Amino acid sequence: MQVDALGAAPLTGKAKRDKLAQELLRRRAAAAPKAGPGFEKRFTIGLPECLGFGIPLACFLVVGFAAAFG
Protein backbone atom coordinates (compact mmCIF):
# COMPACT_ATOMS: atom_id res chain seq x y z
CA MET A 1 0.00 0.00 0.00
CA GLN A 2 1.27 3.43 -0.84
CA VAL A 3 0.27 6.50 1.12
CA ASP A 4 0.66 9.83 -0.57
CA ALA A 5 0.29 12.85 1.67
CA LEU A 6 1.25 16.47 1.84
CA GLY A 7 2.93 17.18 5.10
CA ALA A 8 3.07 20.29 7.20
CA ALA A 9 5.15 23.16 5.89
CA PRO A 10 8.65 23.41 7.36
CA LEU A 11 7.76 26.55 9.31
CA THR A 12 4.66 25.10 11.05
CA GLY A 13 6.62 23.31 13.70
CA LYS A 14 8.05 19.99 14.66
CA ALA A 15 5.00 18.88 16.66
CA LYS A 16 2.69 19.02 13.64
CA ARG A 17 5.19 17.19 11.42
CA ASP A 18 5.65 14.49 14.06
CA LYS A 19 1.89 14.08 14.41
CA LEU A 20 1.55 13.62 10.66
CA ALA A 21 4.43 11.13 10.57
CA GLN A 22 2.88 9.09 13.41
CA GLU A 23 -0.48 9.00 11.62
CA LEU A 24 1.13 7.74 8.40
CA LEU A 25 3.03 5.04 10.30
CA ARG A 26 -0.19 3.99 12.06
CA ARG A 27 -2.02 3.67 8.72
CA ARG A 28 0.81 1.67 7.20
CA ALA A 29 0.87 -0.72 10.17
CA ALA A 30 -2.92 -1.15 10.07
CA ALA A 31 -2.87 -2.04 6.35
CA ALA A 32 -0.09 -4.64 6.57
CA PRO A 33 -1.17 -8.29 6.89
CA LYS A 34 -0.29 -9.84 10.22
CA ALA A 35 1.35 -13.23 10.51
CA GLY A 36 -0.63 -15.54 12.67
CA PRO A 37 -3.07 -18.45 12.52
CA GLY A 38 -4.34 -18.92 8.98
CA PHE A 39 -1.47 -16.96 7.46
CA GLU A 40 1.40 -18.88 5.99
CA LYS A 41 3.98 -18.43 3.27
CA ARG A 42 3.74 -20.75 0.31
CA PHE A 43 6.20 -21.35 -2.48
CA THR A 44 5.15 -22.55 -5.91
CA ILE A 45 7.18 -23.04 -9.04
CA GLY A 46 4.38 -22.01 -11.38
CA LEU A 47 3.78 -23.07 -14.97
CA PRO A 48 6.42 -21.87 -17.42
CA GLU A 49 5.00 -19.79 -20.25
CA CYS A 50 6.34 -22.11 -22.95
CA LEU A 51 4.18 -24.94 -21.60
CA GLY A 52 1.06 -22.83 -22.02
CA PHE A 53 1.57 -23.05 -25.78
CA GLY A 54 3.46 -26.37 -25.93
CA ILE A 55 0.94 -28.64 -24.18
CA PRO A 56 -2.03 -27.84 -26.49
CA LEU A 57 0.26 -28.12 -29.53
CA ALA A 58 1.53 -31.54 -28.39
CA CYS A 59 -2.05 -32.76 -27.80
CA PHE A 60 -3.09 -31.49 -31.25
CA LEU A 61 -0.19 -33.35 -32.90
CA VAL A 62 -0.85 -36.60 -31.01
CA VAL A 63 -4.53 -36.57 -31.97
CA GLY A 64 -3.64 -35.67 -35.56
CA PHE A 65 -1.16 -38.53 -35.87
CA ALA A 66 -3.59 -40.96 -34.20
CA ALA A 67 -6.30 -40.00 -36.70
CA ALA A 68 -3.91 -40.23 -39.66
CA PHE A 69 -2.35 -43.58 -38.76
CA GLY A 70 -5.13 -45.16 -36.70
C-alpha positions in Angstrom: 0.0 0.0 0.0 1.3 3.4 -0.8 0.3 6.5 1.1 0.7 9.8 -0.6 0.3 12.9 1.7 1.3 16.5 1.8 2.9 17.2 5.1 3.1 20.3 7.2 5.2 23.2 5.9 8.7 23.4 7.4 7.8 26.5 9.3 4.7 25.1 11.1 6.6 23.3 13.7 8.0 20.0 14.7 5.0 18.9 16.7 2.7 19.0 13.6 5.2 17.2 11.4 5.7 14.5 14.1 1.9 14.1 14.4 1.5 13.6 10.7 4.4 11.1 10.6 2.9 9.1 13.4 -0.5 9.0 11.6 1.1 7.7 8.4 3.0 5.0 10.3 -0.2 4.0 12.1 -2.0 3.7 8.7 0.8 1.7 7.2 0.9 -0.7 10.2 -2.9 -1.2 10.1 -2.9 -2.0 6.4 -0.1 -4.6 6.6 -1.2 -8.3 6.9 -0.3 -9.8 10.2 1.3 -13.2 10.5 -0.6 -15.5 12.7 -3.1 -18.5 12.5 -4.3 -18.9 9.0 -1.5 -17.0 7.5 1.4 -18.9 6.0 4.0 -18.4 3.3 3.7 -20.8 0.3 6.2 -21.4 -2.5 5.1 -22.5 -5.9 7.2 -23.0 -9.0 4.4 -22.0 -11.4 3.8 -23.1 -15.0 6.4 -21.9 -17.4 5.0 -19.8 -20.3 6.3 -22.1 -22.9 4.2 -24.9 -21.6 1.1 -22.8 -22.0 1.6 -23.1 -25.8 3.5 -26.4 -25.9 0.9 -28.6 -24.2 -2.0 -27.8 -26.5 0.3 -28.1 -29.5 1.5 -31.5 -28.4 -2.0 -32.8 -27.8 -3.1 -31.5 -31.2 -0.2 -33.3 -32.9 -0.8 -36.6 -31.0 -4.5 -36.6 -32.0 -3.6 -35.7 -35.6 -1.2 -38.5 -35.9 -3.6 -41.0 -34.2 -6.3 -40.0 -36.7 -3.9 -40.2 -39.7 -2.3 -43.6 -38.8 -5.1 -45.2 -36.7 
